[in-house]
């Protein structure tokens, strides 16, 4: 992905995707997580287009840049 404002390339890697997902959870967006068998997990059925967009923004920019 090429960011025009900063004139830089950003890559989505597994590492920064995981960091973005954890950041999304830390911002109190827990409807995406659910409890089953005593553990927490991600319920992909609860990730809509807005949640997916915010997770990717956290992964690439470490914050929500575009809303």
Predicted model as a PDB file, atoms N, CA, C, CB and O in Angstrom, pLDDT in the B-factor column:
MODEL        1                                                                  
ATOM      1  N   UNK A   1       0.838  -1.155   0.000  1.00 78.00           N  
ATOM      2  CA  UNK A   1       0.000   0.000   0.000  1.00 78.00           C  
ATOM      3  C   UNK A   1       0.891   1.228   0.000  1.00 78.00           C  
ATOM      4  CB  UNK A   1      -0.958  -0.008   1.200  1.00 78.00           C  
ATOM      5  O   UNK A   1       1.857   1.310   0.758  1.00 78.00           O  
ATOM      6  N   UNK A   2       0.562   2.166  -0.844  1.00 77.00           N  
ATOM      7  CA  UNK A   2       1.318   3.408  -0.923  1.00 77.00           C  
ATOM      8  C   UNK A   2       0.504   4.526  -0.294  1.00 77.00           C  
ATOM      9  CB  UNK A   2       1.681   3.749  -2.388  1.00 77.00           C  
ATOM     10  O   UNK A   2      -0.633   4.767  -0.698  1.00 77.00           O  
ATOM     11  N   UNK A   3       1.071   5.207   0.686  1.00 75.00           N  
ATOM     12  CA  UNK A   3       0.399   6.313   1.349  1.00 75.00           C  
ATOM     13  C   UNK A   3       0.877   7.616   0.728  1.00 75.00           C  
ATOM     14  CB  UNK A   3       0.664   6.295   2.880  1.00 75.00           C  
ATOM     15  O   UNK A   3       2.057   7.958   0.803  1.00 75.00           O  
ATOM     16  N   UNK A   4      -0.038   8.325   0.124  1.00 78.00           N  
ATOM     17  CA  UNK A   4       0.298   9.533  -0.631  1.00 78.00           C  
ATOM     18  C   UNK A   4       0.796  10.653   0.288  1.00 78.00           C  
ATOM     19  CB  UNK A   4      -0.920  10.012  -1.424  1.00 78.00           C  
ATOM     20  O   UNK A   4       1.783  11.315  -0.033  1.00 78.00           O  
ATOM     21  N   UNK A   5       0.129  10.871   1.421  1.00 78.00           N  
ATOM     22  CA  UNK A   5       0.491  11.987   2.296  1.00 78.00           C  
ATOM     23  C   UNK A   5       1.926  11.891   2.807  1.00 78.00           C  
ATOM     24  CB  UNK A   5      -0.459  12.048   3.470  1.00 78.00           C  
ATOM     25  O   UNK A   5       2.654  12.883   2.804  1.00 78.00           O  
ATOM     26  N   UNK A   6       2.325  10.728   3.236  1.00 77.00           N  
ATOM     27  CA  UNK A   6       3.677  10.550   3.764  1.00 77.00           C  
ATOM     28  C   UNK A   6       4.650  10.040   2.709  1.00 77.00           C  
ATOM     29  CB  UNK A   6       3.652   9.594   4.935  1.00 77.00           C  
ATOM     30  O   UNK A   6       5.842   9.890   2.976  1.00 77.00           O  
ATOM     31  N   UNK A   7       4.143   9.778   1.523  1.00 85.00           N  
ATOM     32  CA  UNK A   7       4.939   9.248   0.412  1.00 85.00           C  
ATOM     33  C   UNK A   7       5.784   8.058   0.852  1.00 85.00           C  
ATOM     34  CB  UNK A   7       5.841  10.342  -0.164  1.00 85.00           C  
ATOM     35  O   UNK A   7       7.004   8.042   0.694  1.00 85.00           O  
ATOM     36  N   UNK A   8       5.097   7.063   1.408  1.00 84.00           N  
ATOM     37  CA  UNK A   8       5.780   5.875   1.899  1.00 84.00           C  
ATOM     38  C   UNK A   8       4.936   4.632   1.622  1.00 84.00           C  
ATOM     39  CB  UNK A   8       6.076   6.003   3.408  1.00 84.00           C  
ATOM     40  O   UNK A   8       3.713   4.704   1.500  1.00 84.00           O  
ATOM     41  N   UNK A   9       5.611   3.510   1.527  1.00 89.00           N  
ATOM     42  CA  UNK A   9       4.919   2.234   1.363  1.00 89.00           C  
ATOM     43  C   UNK A   9       4.713   1.591   2.725  1.00 89.00           C  
ATOM     44  CB  UNK A   9       5.711   1.288   0.429  1.00 89.00           C  
ATOM     45  O   UNK A   9       5.578   1.663   3.598  1.00 89.00           O  
ATOM     46  N   UNK A  10       3.565   0.966   2.892  1.00 88.00           N  
ATOM     47  CA  UNK A  10       3.263   0.235   4.116  1.00 88.00           C  
ATOM     48  C   UNK A  10       2.845  -1.174   3.716  1.00 88.00           C  
ATOM     49  CB  UNK A  10       2.143   0.949   4.957  1.00 88.00           C  
ATOM     50  O   UNK A  10       2.058  -1.359   2.787  1.00 88.00           O  
ATOM     51  N   UNK A  11       3.373  -2.155   4.420  1.00 91.00           N  
ATOM     52  CA  UNK A  11       3.050  -3.547   4.133  1.00 91.00           C  
ATOM     53  C   UNK A  11       2.246  -4.142   5.270  1.00 91.00           C  
ATOM     54  CB  UNK A  11       4.324  -4.365   3.896  1.00 91.00           C  
ATOM     55  O   UNK A  11       2.520  -3.881   6.442  1.00 91.00           O  
ATOM     56  N   UNK A  12       1.263  -4.933   4.925  1.00 93.00           N  
ATOM     57  CA  UNK A  12       0.497  -5.658   5.930  1.00 93.00           C  
ATOM     58  C   UNK A  12       1.167  -7.016   6.110  1.00 93.00           C  
ATOM     59  CB  UNK A  12      -1.020  -5.808   5.514  1.00 93.00           C  
ATOM     60  O   UNK A  12       1.173  -7.847   5.202  1.00 93.00           O  
ATOM     61  N   UNK A  13       1.729  -7.225   7.293  1.00 94.00           N  
ATOM     62  CA  UNK A  13       2.380  -8.488   7.618  1.00 94.00           C  
ATOM     63  C   UNK A  13       1.560  -9.185   8.699  1.00 94.00           C  
ATOM     64  CB  UNK A  13       3.856  -8.264   8.087  1.00 94.00           C  
ATOM     65  O   UNK A  13       0.682  -8.580   9.315  1.00 94.00           O  
ATOM     66  N   UNK A  14       1.845 -10.422   8.913  1.00 95.00           N  
ATOM     67  CA  UNK A  14       1.161 -11.155   9.976  1.00 95.00           C  
ATOM     68  C   UNK A  14       1.432 -10.501  11.328  1.00 95.00           C  
ATOM     69  CB  UNK A  14       1.607 -12.632   9.994  1.00 95.00           C  
ATOM     70  O   UNK A  14       0.540 -10.406  12.170  1.00 95.00           O  
ATOM     71  N   UNK A  15       2.656 -10.057  11.526  1.00 96.00           N  
ATOM     72  CA  UNK A  15       3.035  -9.440  12.793  1.00 96.00           C  
ATOM     73  C   UNK A  15       2.250  -8.151  13.045  1.00 96.00           C  
ATOM     74  CB  UNK A  15       4.537  -9.150  12.809  1.00 96.00           C  
ATOM     75  O   UNK A  15       1.691  -7.977  14.128  1.00 96.00           O  
ATOM     76  N   UNK A  16       2.197  -7.240  12.060  1.00 95.00           N  
ATOM     77  CA  UNK A  16       1.470  -6.004  12.327  1.00 95.00           C  
ATOM     78  C   UNK A  16      -0.042  -6.210  12.267  1.00 95.00           C  
ATOM     79  CB  UNK A  16       1.885  -4.929  11.335  1.00 95.00           C  
ATOM     80  O   UNK A  16      -0.787  -5.420  12.846  1.00 95.00           O  
ATOM     81  N   UNK A  17      -0.515  -7.257  11.579  1.00 95.00           N  
ATOM     82  CA  UNK A  17      -1.940  -7.580  11.624  1.00 95.00           C  
ATOM     83  C   UNK A  17      -2.341  -8.007  13.033  1.00 95.00           C  
ATOM     84  CB  UNK A  17      -2.280  -8.691  10.610  1.00 95.00           C  
ATOM     85  O   UNK A  17      -3.363  -7.564  13.557  1.00 95.00           O  
ATOM     86  N   UNK A  18      -1.522  -8.877  13.645  1.00 93.00           N  
ATOM     87  CA  UNK A  18      -1.793  -9.305  15.019  1.00 93.00           C  
ATOM     88  C   UNK A  18      -1.772  -8.116  15.970  1.00 93.00           C  
ATOM     89  CB  UNK A  18      -0.770 -10.359  15.467  1.00 93.00           C  
ATOM     90  O   UNK A  18      -2.624  -8.009  16.853  1.00 93.00           O  
ATOM     91  N   UNK A  19      -0.799  -7.222  15.792  1.00 95.00           N  
ATOM     92  CA  UNK A  19      -0.711  -6.030  16.639  1.00 95.00           C  
ATOM     93  C   UNK A  19      -1.943  -5.146  16.442  1.00 95.00           C  
ATOM     94  CB  UNK A  19       0.578  -5.233  16.325  1.00 95.00           C  
ATOM     95  O   UNK A  19      -2.464  -4.592  17.410  1.00 95.00           O  
ATOM     96  N   UNK A  20      -2.410  -5.010  15.211  1.00 94.00           N  
ATOM     97  CA  UNK A  20      -3.606  -4.219  14.931  1.00 94.00           C  
ATOM     98  C   UNK A  20      -4.846  -4.834  15.546  1.00 94.00           C  
ATOM     99  CB  UNK A  20      -3.798  -4.068  13.439  1.00 94.00           C  
ATOM    100  O   UNK A  20      -5.709  -4.121  16.059  1.00 94.00           O  
ATOM    101  N   UNK A  21      -4.940  -6.139  15.499  1.00 90.00           N  
ATOM    102  CA  UNK A  21      -6.079  -6.835  16.097  1.00 90.00           C  
ATOM    103  C   UNK A  21      -6.081  -6.650  17.614  1.00 90.00           C  
ATOM    104  CB  UNK A  21      -6.046  -8.336  15.740  1.00 90.00           C  
ATOM    105  O   UNK A  21      -7.130  -6.395  18.205  1.00 90.00           O  
ATOM    106  N   UNK A  22      -4.915  -6.777  18.245  1.00 87.00           N  
ATOM    107  CA  UNK A  22      -4.818  -6.569  19.690  1.00 87.00           C  
ATOM    108  C   UNK A  22      -5.128  -5.122  20.061  1.00 87.00           C  
ATOM    109  CB  UNK A  22      -3.422  -6.952  20.191  1.00 87.00           C  
ATOM    110  O   UNK A  22      -5.773  -4.865  21.078  1.00 87.00           O  
ATOM    111  N   UNK A  23      -4.674  -4.184  19.247  1.00 90.00           N  
ATOM    112  CA  UNK A  23      -4.983  -2.773  19.498  1.00 90.00           C  
ATOM    113  C   UNK A  23      -6.485  -2.533  19.383  1.00 90.00           C  
ATOM    114  CB  UNK A  23      -4.216  -1.861  18.511  1.00 90.00           C  
ATOM    115  O   UNK A  23      -7.061  -1.785  20.174  1.00 90.00           O  
ATOM    116  N   UNK A  24      -7.114  -3.161  18.405  1.00 88.00           N  
ATOM    117  CA  UNK A  24      -8.565  -3.051  18.233  1.00 88.00           C  
ATOM    118  C   UNK A  24      -9.280  -3.560  19.481  1.00 88.00           C  
ATOM    119  CB  UNK A  24      -9.032  -3.840  16.984  1.00 88.00           C  
ATOM    120  O   UNK A  24     -10.224  -2.930  19.958  1.00 88.00           O  
ATOM    121  N   UNK A  25      -8.833  -4.699  20.010  1.00 82.00           N  
ATOM    122  CA  UNK A  25      -9.425  -5.239  21.236  1.00 82.00           C  
ATOM    123  C   UNK A  25      -9.178  -4.318  22.428  1.00 82.00           C  
ATOM    124  CB  UNK A  25      -8.860  -6.631  21.529  1.00 82.00           C  
ATOM    125  O   UNK A  25     -10.060  -4.152  23.270  1.00 82.00           O  
ATOM    126  N   UNK A  26      -8.004  -3.725  22.507  1.00 81.00           N  
ATOM    127  CA  UNK A  26      -7.677  -2.873  23.655  1.00 81.00           C  
ATOM    128  C   UNK A  26      -8.499  -1.592  23.667  1.00 81.00           C  
ATOM    129  CB  UNK A  26      -6.195  -2.530  23.648  1.00 81.00           C  
ATOM    130  O   UNK A  26      -8.625  -0.944  24.706  1.00 81.00           O  
ATOM    131  N   UNK A  27      -9.055  -1.227  22.527  1.00 75.00           N  
ATOM    132  CA  UNK A  27      -9.902  -0.035  22.459  1.00 75.00           C  
ATOM    133  C   UNK A  27     -11.344  -0.360  22.843  1.00 75.00           C  
ATOM    134  CB  UNK A  27      -9.858   0.571  21.051  1.00 75.00           C  
ATOM    135  O   UNK A  27     -12.255   0.419  22.562  1.00 75.00           O  
ATOM    136  N   UNK A  28     -11.549  -1.505  23.484  1.00 63.00           N  
ATOM    137  CA  UNK A  28     -12.853  -1.921  24.014  1.00 63.00           C  
ATOM    138  C   UNK A  28     -13.863  -2.266  22.917  1.00 63.00           C  
ATOM    139  CB  UNK A  28     -13.421  -0.826  24.892  1.00 63.00           C  
ATOM    140  O   UNK A  28     -15.040  -1.921  23.023  1.00 63.00           O  
ATOM    141  N   UNK A  29     -13.408  -2.935  21.883  1.00 63.00           N  
ATOM    142  CA  UNK A  29     -14.297  -3.419  20.825  1.00 63.00           C  
ATOM    143  C   UNK A  29     -14.525  -4.918  21.010  1.00 63.00           C  
ATOM    144  CB  UNK A  29     -13.702  -3.120  19.411  1.00 63.00           C  
ATOM    145  O   UNK A  29     -14.299  -5.703  20.088  1.00 63.00           O  
ATOM    146  N   UNK A  30     -14.966  -5.307  22.182  1.00 62.00           N  
ATOM    147  CA  UNK A  30     -15.064  -6.714  22.520  1.00 62.00           C  
ATOM    148  C   UNK A  30     -16.200  -7.495  21.861  1.00 62.00           C  
ATOM    149  CB  UNK A  30     -15.201  -6.830  23.956  1.00 62.00           C  
ATOM    150  O   UNK A  30     -16.214  -8.717  22.007  1.00 62.00           O  
ATOM    151  N   UNK A  31     -17.154  -6.888  21.146  1.00 61.00           N  
ATOM    152  CA  UNK A  31     -18.162  -7.727  20.491  1.00 61.00           C  
ATOM    153  C   UNK A  31     -17.550  -8.724  19.496  1.00 61.00           C  
ATOM    154  CB  UNK A  31     -19.173  -6.846  19.771  1.00 61.00           C  
ATOM    155  O   UNK A  31     -18.188  -9.713  19.138  1.00 61.00           O  
ATOM    156  N   UNK A  32     -16.325  -8.465  19.054  1.00 62.00           N  
ATOM    157  CA  UNK A  32     -15.660  -9.363  18.110  1.00 62.00           C  
ATOM    158  C   UNK A  32     -15.132 -10.605  18.820  1.00 62.00           C  
ATOM    159  CB  UNK A  32     -14.513  -8.636  17.394  1.00 62.00           C  
ATOM    160  O   UNK A  32     -14.952 -11.650  18.194  1.00 62.00           O  
ATOM    161  N   UNK A  33     -14.881 -10.496  20.134  1.00 65.00           N  
ATOM    162  CA  UNK A  33     -14.368 -11.635  20.903  1.00 65.00           C  
ATOM    163  C   UNK A  33     -15.529 -12.307  21.633  1.00 65.00           C  
ATOM    164  CB  UNK A  33     -13.266 -11.180  21.916  1.00 65.00           C  
ATOM    165  O   UNK A  33     -16.513 -11.663  21.998  1.00 65.00           O  
ATOM    166  N   UNK A  34     -15.391 -13.594  21.831  1.00 60.00           N  
ATOM    167  CA  UNK A  34     -16.420 -14.310  22.581  1.00 60.00           C  
ATOM    168  C   UNK A  34     -15.763 -15.354  23.467  1.00 60.00           C  
ATOM    169  CB  UNK A  34     -17.445 -14.970  21.627  1.00 60.00           C  
ATOM    170  O   UNK A  34     -14.636 -15.776  23.205  1.00 60.00           O  
ATOM    171  N   UNK A  35     -16.440 -15.758  24.482  1.00 58.00           N  
ATOM    172  CA  UNK A  35     -15.905 -16.752  25.405  1.00 58.00           C  
ATOM    173  C   UNK A  35     -16.484 -18.117  25.065  1.00 58.00           C  
ATOM    174  CB  UNK A  35     -16.221 -16.373  26.874  1.00 58.00           C  
ATOM    175  O   UNK A  35     -17.698 -18.271  24.926  1.00 58.00           O  
ATOM    176  N   UNK A  36     -15.627 -19.085  24.935  1.00 61.00           N  
ATOM    177  CA  UNK A  36     -16.067 -20.462  24.718  1.00 61.00           C  
ATOM    178  C   UNK A  36     -15.062 -21.391  25.380  1.00 61.00           C  
ATOM    179  CB  UNK A  36     -16.210 -20.784  23.192  1.00 61.00           C  
ATOM    180  O   UNK A  36     -13.854 -21.167  25.302  1.00 61.00           O  
ATOM    181  N   UNK A  37     -15.554 -22.419  26.024  1.00 64.00           N  
ATOM    182  CA  UNK A  37     -14.708 -23.410  26.704  1.00 64.00           C  
ATOM    183  C   UNK A  37     -13.689 -22.779  27.646  1.00 64.00           C  
ATOM    184  CB  UNK A  37     -13.984 -24.255  25.681  1.00 64.00           C  
ATOM    185  O   UNK A  37     -12.579 -23.293  27.788  1.00 64.00           O  
ATOM    186  N   UNK A  38     -14.047 -21.678  28.288  1.00 58.00           N  
ATOM    187  CA  UNK A  38     -13.153 -21.054  29.240  1.00 58.00           C  
ATOM    188  C   UNK A  38     -12.045 -20.210  28.652  1.00 58.00           C  
ATOM    189  CB  UNK A  38     -12.562 -22.075  30.062  1.00 58.00           C  
ATOM    190  O   UNK A  38     -11.185 -19.737  29.395  1.00 58.00           O  
ATOM    191  N   UNK A  39     -12.032 -20.005  27.357  1.00 64.00           N  
ATOM    192  CA  UNK A  39     -10.986 -19.188  26.731  1.00 64.00           C  
ATOM    193  C   UNK A  39     -11.633 -18.099  25.872  1.00 64.00           C  
ATOM    194  CB  UNK A  39     -10.029 -20.072  25.868  1.00 64.00           C  
ATOM    195  O   UNK A  39     -12.826 -18.151  25.572  1.00 64.00           O  
ATOM    196  N   UNK A  40     -10.830 -17.124  25.488  1.00 70.00           N  
ATOM    197  CA  UNK A  40     -11.296 -16.068  24.601  1.00 70.00           C  
ATOM    198  C   UNK A  40     -10.850 -16.368  23.192  1.00 70.00           C  
ATOM    199  CB  UNK A  40     -10.780 -14.694  25.053  1.00 70.00           C  
ATOM    200  O   UNK A  40      -9.769 -16.918  22.980  1.00 70.00           O  
ATOM    201  N   UNK A  41     -11.659 -16.016  22.241  1.00 72.00           N  
ATOM    202  CA  UNK A  41     -11.307 -16.209  20.849  1.00 72.00           C  
ATOM    203  C   UNK A  41     -11.981 -15.164  19.994  1.00 72.00           C  
ATOM    204  CB  UNK A  41     -11.685 -17.606  20.380  1.00 72.00           C  
ATOM    205  O   UNK A  41     -12.832 -14.416  20.474  1.00 72.00           O  
ATOM    206  N   UNK A  42     -11.612 -15.110  18.750  1.00 77.00           N  
ATOM    207  CA  UNK A  42     -12.194 -14.167  17.804  1.00 77.00           C  
ATOM    208  C   UNK A  42     -13.350 -14.847  17.097  1.00 77.00           C  
ATOM    209  CB  UNK A  42     -11.137 -13.661  16.784  1.00 77.00           C  
ATOM    210  O   UNK A  42     -13.210 -15.960  16.589  1.00 77.00           O  
ATOM    211  N   UNK A  43     -14.485 -14.180  17.065  1.00 72.00           N  
ATOM    212  CA  UNK A  43     -15.639 -14.674  16.321  1.00 72.00           C  
ATOM    213  C   UNK A  43     -15.670 -13.935  14.986  1.00 72.00           C  
ATOM    214  CB  UNK A  43     -16.983 -14.469  17.127  1.00 72.00           C  
ATOM    215  O   UNK A  43     -16.170 -12.811  14.925  1.00 72.00           O  
ATOM    216  N   UNK A  44     -15.147 -14.538  13.913  1.00 78.00           N  
ATOM    217  CA  UNK A  44     -15.079 -13.852  12.632  1.00 78.00           C  
ATOM    218  C   UNK A  44     -16.442 -13.393  12.116  1.00 78.00           C  
ATOM    219  CB  UNK A  44     -14.440 -14.748  11.619  1.00 78.00           C  
ATOM    220  O   UNK A  44     -16.523 -12.447  11.333  1.00 78.00           O  
ATOM    221  N   UNK A  45     -17.504 -14.055  12.548  1.00 76.00           N  
ATOM    222  CA  UNK A  45     -18.839 -13.655  12.126  1.00 76.00           C  
ATOM    223  C   UNK A  45     -19.253 -12.302  12.664  1.00 76.00           C  
ATOM    224  CB  UNK A  45     -19.833 -14.680  12.551  1.00 76.00           C  
ATOM    225  O   UNK A  45     -20.205 -11.699  12.168  1.00 76.00           O  
ATOM    226  N   UNK A  46     -18.539 -11.813  13.686  1.00 76.00           N  
ATOM    227  CA  UNK A  46     -18.851 -10.513  14.272  1.00 76.00           C  
ATOM    228  C   UNK A  46     -18.003  -9.388  13.677  1.00 76.00           C  
ATOM    229  CB  UNK A  46     -18.653 -10.565  15.773  1.00 76.00           C  
ATOM    230  O   UNK A  46     -18.161  -8.231  14.067  1.00 76.00           O  
ATOM    231  N   UNK A  47     -17.113  -9.706  12.746  1.00 83.00           N  
ATOM    232  CA  UNK A  47     -16.278  -8.680  12.119  1.00 83.00           C  
ATOM    233  C   UNK A  47     -16.967  -8.216  10.850  1.00 83.00           C  
ATOM    234  CB  UNK A  47     -14.843  -9.218  11.810  1.00 83.00           C  
ATOM    235  O   UNK A  47     -16.988  -8.925   9.844  1.00 83.00           O  
ATOM    236  N   UNK A  48     -17.535  -7.011  10.908  1.00 86.00           N  
ATOM    237  CA  UNK A  48     -18.175  -6.443   9.722  1.00 86.00           C  
ATOM    238  C   UNK A  48     -17.164  -5.568   8.981  1.00 86.00           C  
ATOM    239  CB  UNK A  48     -19.445  -5.617  10.109  1.00 86.00           C  
ATOM    240  O   UNK A  48     -15.985  -5.544   9.334  1.00 86.00           O  
ATOM    241  N   UNK A  49     -17.621  -4.854   7.959  1.00 92.00           N  
ATOM    242  CA  UNK A  49     -16.694  -4.050   7.149  1.00 92.00           C  
ATOM    243  C   UNK A  49     -16.067  -2.920   7.948  1.00 92.00           C  
ATOM    244  CB  UNK A  49     -17.414  -3.477   5.938  1.00 92.00           C  
ATOM    245  O   UNK A  49     -14.922  -2.554   7.685  1.00 92.00           O  
ATOM    246  N   UNK A  50     -16.771  -2.363   8.903  1.00 89.00           N  
ATOM    247  CA  UNK A  50     -16.218  -1.278   9.715  1.00 89.00           C  
ATOM    248  C   UNK A  50     -15.134  -1.812  10.641  1.00 89.00           C  
ATOM    249  CB  UNK A  50     -17.328  -0.587  10.533  1.00 89.00           C  
ATOM    250  O   UNK A  50     -14.065  -1.214  10.757  1.00 89.00           O  
ATOM    251  N   UNK A  51     -15.406  -2.940  11.302  1.00 88.00           N  
ATOM    252  CA  UNK A  51     -14.410  -3.548  12.189  1.00 88.00           C  
ATOM    253  C   UNK A  51     -13.175  -3.966  11.399  1.00 88.00           C  
ATOM    254  CB  UNK A  51     -15.007  -4.763  12.924  1.00 88.00           C  
ATOM    255  O   UNK A  51     -12.051  -3.735  11.845  1.00 88.00           O  
ATOM    256  N   UNK A  52     -13.367  -4.575  10.238  1.00 92.00           N  
ATOM    257  CA  UNK A  52     -12.234  -5.007   9.411  1.00 92.00           C  
ATOM    258  C   UNK A  52     -11.384  -3.809   8.995  1.00 92.00           C  
ATOM    259  CB  UNK A  52     -12.731  -5.765   8.160  1.00 92.00           C  
ATOM    260  O   UNK A  52     -10.155  -3.872   9.028  1.00 92.00           O  
ATOM    261  N   UNK A  53     -12.041  -2.719   8.606  1.00 94.00           N  
ATOM    262  CA  UNK A  53     -11.327  -1.508   8.209  1.00 94.00           C  
ATOM    263  C   UNK A  53     -10.507  -0.960   9.369  1.00 94.00           C  
ATOM    264  CB  UNK A  53     -12.310  -0.444   7.708  1.00 94.00           C  
ATOM    265  O   UNK A  53      -9.349  -0.584   9.187  1.00 94.00           O  
ATOM    266  N   UNK A  54     -11.093  -0.914  10.551  1.00 92.00           N  
ATOM    267  CA  UNK A  54     -10.374  -0.380  11.707  1.00 92.00           C  
ATOM    268  C   UNK A  54      -9.217  -1.277  12.117  1.00 92.00           C  
ATOM    269  CB  UNK A  54     -11.323  -0.198  12.878  1.00 92.00           C  
ATOM    270  O   UNK A  54      -8.167  -0.771  12.510  1.00 92.00           O  
ATOM    271  N   UNK A  55      -9.376  -2.576  12.037  1.00 92.00           N  
ATOM    272  CA  UNK A  55      -8.288  -3.510  12.359  1.00 92.00           C  
ATOM    273  C   UNK A  55      -7.116  -3.286  11.405  1.00 92.00           C  
ATOM    274  CB  UNK A  55      -8.782  -4.986  12.277  1.00 92.00           C  
ATOM    275  O   UNK A  55      -5.964  -3.245  11.839  1.00 92.00           O  
ATOM    276  N   UNK A  56      -7.399  -3.141  10.120  1.00 94.00           N  
ATOM    277  CA  UNK A  56      -6.339  -2.914   9.133  1.00 94.00           C  
ATOM    278  C   UNK A  56      -5.672  -1.555   9.360  1.00 94.00           C  
ATOM    279  CB  UNK A  56      -6.910  -2.995   7.699  1.00 94.00           C  
ATOM    280  O   UNK A  56      -4.453  -1.436   9.241  1.00 94.00           O  
ATOM    281  N   UNK A  57      -6.469  -0.527   9.688  1.00 94.00           N  
ATOM    282  CA  UNK A  57      -5.870   0.786   9.966  1.00 94.00           C  
ATOM    283  C   UNK A  57      -4.949   0.731  11.178  1.00 94.00           C  
ATOM    284  CB  UNK A  57      -6.964   1.835  10.194  1.00 94.00           C  
ATOM    285  O   UNK A  57      -3.864   1.311  11.161  1.00 94.00           O  
ATOM    286  N   UNK A  58      -5.378   0.034  12.233  1.00 94.00           N  
ATOM    287  CA  UNK A  58      -4.501  -0.136  13.396  1.00 94.00           C  
ATOM    288  C   UNK A  58      -3.228  -0.887  12.999  1.00 94.00           C  
ATOM    289  CB  UNK A  58      -5.240  -0.892  14.530  1.00 94.00           C  
ATOM    290  O   UNK A  58      -2.140  -0.561  13.475  1.00 94.00           O  
ATOM    291  N   UNK A  59      -3.360  -1.876  12.139  1.00 95.00           N  
ATOM    292  CA  UNK A  59      -2.196  -2.653  11.712  1.00 95.00           C  
ATOM    293  C   UNK A  59      -1.214  -1.805  10.903  1.00 95.00           C  
ATOM    294  CB  UNK A  59      -2.642  -3.858  10.885  1.00 95.00           C  
ATOM    295  O   UNK A  59       0.000  -1.907  11.086  1.00 95.00           O  
ATOM    296  N   UNK A  60      -1.739  -0.977  10.018  1.00 93.00           N  
ATOM    297  CA  UNK A  60      -0.867  -0.192   9.140  1.00 93.00           C  
ATOM    298  C   UNK A  60      -0.403   1.136   9.745  1.00 93.00           C  
ATOM    299  CB  UNK A  60      -1.580   0.081   7.852  1.00 93.00           C  
ATOM    300  O   UNK A  60       0.742   1.542   9.546  1.00 93.00           O  
ATOM    301  N   UNK A  61      -1.289   1.812  10.482  1.00 91.00           N  
ATOM    302  CA  UNK A  61      -0.987   3.162  10.960  1.00 91.00           C  
ATOM    303  C   UNK A  61      -0.887   3.279  12.485  1.00 91.00           C  
ATOM    304  CB  UNK A  61      -2.036   4.107  10.465  1.00 91.00           C  
ATOM    305  O   UNK A  61      -0.491   4.324  13.001  1.00 91.00           O  
ATOM    306  N   UNK A  62      -1.245   2.207  13.208  1.00 92.00           N  
ATOM    307  CA  UNK A  62      -1.263   2.179  14.677  1.00 92.00           C  
ATOM    308  C   UNK A  62      -2.311   3.123  15.267  1.00 92.00           C  
ATOM    309  CB  UNK A  62       0.112   2.544  15.219  1.00 92.00           C  
ATOM    310  O   UNK A  62      -2.292   3.396  16.467  1.00 92.00           O  
ATOM    311  N   UNK A  63      -3.212   3.615  14.443  1.00 92.00           N  
ATOM    312  CA  UNK A  63      -4.308   4.466  14.883  1.00 92.00           C  
ATOM    313  C   UNK A  63      -5.363   4.518  13.762  1.00 92.00           C  
ATOM    314  CB  UNK A  63      -3.793   5.907  15.249  1.00 92.00           C  
ATOM    315  O   UNK A  63      -5.110   4.106  12.630  1.00 92.00           O  
ATOM    316  N   UNK A  64      -6.527   5.026  14.107  1.00 92.00           N  
ATOM    317  CA  UNK A  64      -7.572   5.209  13.094  1.00 92.00           C  
ATOM    318  C   UNK A  64      -7.295   6.538  12.399  1.00 92.00           C  
ATOM    319  CB  UNK A  64      -9.025   5.180  13.734  1.00 92.00           C  
ATOM    320  O   UNK A  64      -7.389   7.600  13.015  1.00 92.00           O  
ATOM    321  N   UNK A  65      -6.959   6.475  11.129  1.00 89.00           N  
ATOM    322  CA  UNK A  65      -6.610   7.669  10.358  1.00 89.00           C  
ATOM    323  C   UNK A  65      -7.805   8.120   9.527  1.00 89.00           C  
ATOM    324  CB  UNK A  65      -5.390   7.396   9.446  1.00 89.00           C  
ATOM    325  O   UNK A  65      -8.114   9.310   9.454  1.00 89.00           O  
ATOM    326  N   UNK A  66      -8.467   7.160   8.906  1.00 85.00           N  
ATOM    327  CA  UNK A  66      -9.597   7.449   8.020  1.00 85.00           C  
ATOM    328  C   UNK A  66     -10.866   6.916   8.649  1.00 85.00           C  
ATOM    329  CB  UNK A  66      -9.384   6.832   6.612  1.00 85.00           C  
ATOM    330  O   UNK A  66     -10.952   5.733   8.980  1.00 85.00           O  
ATOM    331  N   UNK A  67     -11.860   7.788   8.818  1.00 81.00           N  
ATOM    332  CA  UNK A  67     -13.123   7.314   9.395  1.00 81.00           C  
ATOM    333  C   UNK A  67     -14.279   7.546   8.444  1.00 81.00           C  
ATOM    334  CB  UNK A  67     -13.402   8.007  10.727  1.00 81.00           C  
ATOM    335  O   UNK A  67     -15.419   7.208   8.763  1.00 81.00           O  
TER     336      UNK A  67                                                      
ENDMDL                                                                          
END                                                                             
